[in-house]
Amino acid sequence: MRCATSPPQFPEEFKPYAVGQIQALDAYRTLGDDVTWTYVSPPPVHFAPGERTGSYRTGLDHPVAGDDRQARISYEDYAVALLDEIETPRHLNRRFTVGH
């Protein structure tokens, strides 16, 4: 099980929220095989309203970064990724991340 802390470069103002999400993910990971769950994580900082492009990339336990090494996605594309996962599950019993 992971420690409920965030990386040192993580913005201080977001740490209280991140620690709670880390604890929630750790709780899901302890569930038995009789419970099906999926946990989707947005980028840690650049997650805001924007344009719906309809495209995104997925990863597992690390933010998905672009060529500029920044992890980002709009709320609109995050919603598309979430709905795609509901319609065609590809990440059962694990966390996945989304970004451009």
N, C-alpha and C positions, 0 to 999 in steps of 0.2 A: 504494500500500500504506500502511496505517495504521501509526503509531508504536505500539510496544508499551508504552503507558502508559495509566493510567486517569485519569478526571477528578479534579481536586483535592479535591472533596467526597466522594470515594469512601472508605469506611472503611479505615483503614490496615491493619487486621488481615486484610482480604480481598484486598489488592493483590497479594500473591505469586501467589494462585490466579488472579486476573483476568488478570494479565500472561501467564501460561501459556495461558490460554484465548484471549486475543487473538492470541498467536503461532500457536496451532493453527488458528484461523479464518483467519488470513492465509495459512497453508499450504494450506488447502482452496481458498481463492479463487485460488490460482495453478495449480490442477489444470486440465488440458485438458478439452475437451468430451467426451472418451471416458470420463470418470469422473463418476458421478452421486453427489451427496452432499447432505445436509441437515444444518443445524446449528441446534439449538434452544437458546435462552438463557433461563434463569430470571431473575427479578428479582435485582438485585445484592445485596439485603440481606434483604428479607422473604420468605424461601423456607424453609418449615419444615413439619413434620407438622401436619395440621389436618383440617378437614372436607372431605369430597368433595362438592362441590356439583354437579358435572357441567357447570358453565359456566365459560367463560374467554373472553378476547379475545386476538387475535394482533396483532402489529405486526411491523415489520421490524428496523431497526437501533437502535431505542431501546426502553427498558423501557416496558411497558404500565402506565400509572398510572390509578388510580381517581379519583373525585371529590375525594378528600382529597390528591391529587397524590403518593400513595405507590404504588410498584409492589410488588405482592405476589401470591403464589399459594401454595396448599398443595401438598405433595408429591403428594397424591392427585389434584388437578386437573391438575397438571403431567403426571402419568402419563396421564391421559385425553387431554390435548392431544397428547402424543407418540404414543399409540396411534392417535388419529384421523389424525395425519399419516402414519403407516405405512399405514393402511388406505385413505386417500384423500390421496395426496400433492398438496400445493398449494405447496410451497416447495422445489422441486428446484433444486439448485445455488445456494442462498442460505441465509442465516441468518434465522430468525424468532424472535420473542420471545413469551412468553405471560404473562398476568396477568389480574387481575379488574378 
